[in-house]
Amino acid sequence: MDARPVTGELEPNQQTAVDGPDGPPMQQFCCEVCNNRWFDVKHYFYGTTSTKCLWCEKYGKVAKKATKETVDPKS
């Protein structure tokens, strides 16, 4: 199947997708809450810059690290 635009010309984003199998390059950003670097998914799909990672966006805080409690077998 071959997709062809109605106007006969592709827009720049469409041409980039046609030219390469991986699409446009992804940018990175630093989350303002957890200070980790992530790939900017919002910029890739919507053209807007992200300020928070997906976890901080959903829960609004830094994820707590799981801690293992050690149990003394003698007690």
Backbone as numpy.savetxt, mean C-alpha at the origin, in Angstrom:
# Nx Ny Nz CAx CAy CAz Cx Cy Cz
-8.40 -11.78 -26.67 -9.24 -10.61 -26.67 -8.35 -9.37 -26.67
-8.69 -8.40 -27.46 -7.88 -7.19 -27.58 -8.77 -5.99 -27.25
-8.43 -5.27 -26.18 -9.21 -4.10 -25.78 -8.72 -2.88 -26.55
-9.62 -2.16 -27.15 -9.26 -0.97 -27.91 -10.09 0.21 -27.41
-9.46 1.36 -27.20 -10.21 2.52 -26.74 -11.10 3.08 -27.85
-12.17 3.74 -27.44 -13.13 4.29 -28.38 -12.50 5.42 -29.19
-11.69 6.25 -28.53 -11.10 7.42 -29.20 -9.90 7.07 -30.06
-9.35 5.88 -29.91 -8.19 5.49 -30.68 -6.87 5.80 -29.98
-6.90 6.51 -28.85 -5.68 6.84 -28.11 -5.85 6.43 -26.65
-4.76 5.99 -26.05 -4.76 5.62 -24.64 -4.32 6.79 -23.80
-4.88 6.88 -22.59 -4.43 7.88 -21.63 -3.07 7.44 -21.09
-2.30 8.36 -20.44 -0.95 8.00 -19.96 -0.92 6.80 -19.02
-1.86 6.70 -18.07 -1.88 5.56 -17.15 -2.19 4.27 -17.88
-3.09 4.33 -18.85 -3.41 3.14 -19.63 -2.21 2.70 -20.46
-1.50 3.65 -21.04 -0.34 3.32 -21.85 0.75 2.69 -21.01
0.94 3.18 -19.78 1.94 2.60 -18.87 1.58 1.16 -18.55
0.29 0.88 -18.34 -0.16 -0.47 -18.04 0.04 -1.40 -19.24
-0.16 -0.89 -20.43 0.01 -1.69 -21.64 1.48 -1.97 -21.90
2.35 -1.00 -21.64 3.77 -1.13 -21.95 4.48 -2.17 -21.09
4.15 -2.25 -19.82 4.87 -3.15 -18.93 3.94 -4.06 -18.16
4.39 -5.26 -17.83 3.55 -6.20 -17.10 3.36 -5.84 -15.63
4.24 -5.00 -15.08 4.16 -4.68 -13.66 3.44 -3.38 -13.37
3.05 -2.63 -14.36 2.37 -1.37 -14.15 3.33 -0.28 -13.70
2.79 0.86 -13.26 3.65 1.96 -12.85 4.40 1.63 -11.56
5.55 2.26 -11.33 6.31 1.99 -10.10 5.57 2.50 -8.87
5.74 1.79 -7.75 5.07 2.19 -6.51 5.98 3.10 -5.69
5.37 4.09 -5.06 6.10 4.99 -4.17 5.97 4.48 -2.74
6.83 4.98 -1.87 6.78 4.62 -0.46 6.46 5.86 0.36
5.92 5.64 1.57 5.65 6.74 2.50 5.96 6.26 3.91
6.13 7.22 4.82 6.38 6.92 6.23 5.10 7.20 7.01
4.58 6.20 7.73 3.35 6.35 8.51 3.60 7.35 9.64
2.69 8.30 9.81 2.87 9.32 10.84 2.58 8.80 12.24
1.97 7.63 12.37 1.66 7.08 13.69 2.74 6.10 14.15
3.04 5.09 13.32 3.98 4.05 13.74 5.40 4.26 13.20
5.62 5.26 12.34 6.93 5.61 11.78 7.59 4.48 11.00
6.81 3.61 10.38 7.34 2.57 9.50 7.15 2.99 8.05
8.00 2.47 7.16 7.87 2.78 5.73 7.03 1.70 5.06
6.09 2.13 4.22 5.18 1.24 3.52 5.06 1.68 2.08
4.59 0.79 1.21 4.27 1.16 -0.16 2.95 1.94 -0.15
2.88 2.98 -0.95 1.72 3.87 -0.97 0.65 3.33 -1.91
-0.27 2.54 -1.36 -1.32 1.91 -2.15 -2.33 2.95 -2.63
-2.63 3.94 -1.80 -3.59 4.98 -2.21 -3.06 5.76 -3.42
-1.75 6.04 -3.43 -1.18 6.76 -4.56 -1.21 5.89 -5.82
-0.96 4.62 -5.66 -0.94 3.70 -6.79 -2.31 3.60 -7.46
-3.37 3.46 -6.67 -4.71 3.26 -7.23 -5.51 4.55 -7.41
-5.35 5.51 -6.49 -6.23 6.69 -6.50 -5.52 8.01 -6.78
-4.18 8.03 -6.71 -3.43 9.25 -6.98 -3.34 10.20 -5.81
-3.73 9.76 -4.60 -3.61 10.59 -3.40 -2.51 10.01 -2.51
-1.85 10.86 -1.75 -0.75 10.43 -0.90 -1.27 9.92 0.44
-0.77 8.79 0.89 -1.16 8.22 2.18 -0.38 8.88 3.30
-0.99 8.97 4.49 -0.31 9.47 5.67 -0.23 8.41 6.76
-1.12 7.42 6.72 -1.14 6.35 7.71 -1.15 5.00 7.00
-0.54 3.99 7.65 -0.57 2.64 7.10 -1.98 2.06 7.30
-2.23 0.90 6.71 -3.56 0.32 6.79 -3.96 -0.01 8.23
-3.01 -0.51 9.04 -3.31 -0.85 10.42 -3.67 0.40 11.23
-2.85 1.43 11.13 -3.10 2.67 11.89 -4.35 3.38 11.37
-4.65 3.23 10.09 -5.86 3.83 9.53 -7.10 3.15 10.10
-7.04 1.83 10.26 -8.20 1.09 10.75 -8.37 1.20 12.26
-7.27 1.05 13.02 -7.37 1.00 14.47 -6.95 2.29 15.15
-6.26 3.18 14.44 -5.91 4.48 14.99 -4.78 4.49 15.99
-4.05 3.40 16.12 -2.94 3.37 17.06 -1.93 2.34 16.62
-0.80 2.32 17.27 0.26 1.39 16.94 -0.13 0.00 17.46
0.15 -1.01 16.67 -0.16 -2.38 17.08 0.70 -2.77 18.27
0.09 -3.43 19.23 0.84 -3.91 20.39 1.55 -5.19 20.02
2.78 -5.31 20.44 3.54 -6.51 20.15 3.12 -7.61 21.13
2.98 -8.80 20.59 2.61 -9.93 21.43 3.77 -10.29 22.34
3.46 -10.50 23.59 4.50 -10.87 24.55 4.22 -12.28 25.05
5.27 -13.05 25.17 5.14 -14.40 25.70 5.38 -14.35 27.20
4.49 -14.94 27.92 4.69 -15.03 29.36 5.39 -16.35 29.65
6.46 -16.25 30.40 7.15 -17.47 30.77 6.60 -17.98 32.09
6.32 -19.24 32.12 5.75 -19.86 33.32 6.80 -20.77 33.93
7.03 -20.60 35.22 7.98 -21.44 35.92 7.32 -22.80 36.17
7.87 -23.89 35.61 7.22 -25.21 35.76 7.25 -25.72 37.20
8.10 -25.18 38.04 8.21 -25.68 39.41 7.12 -25.10 40.33
6.48 -24.02 39.92 5.49 -23.41 40.82 4.08 -23.83 40.48
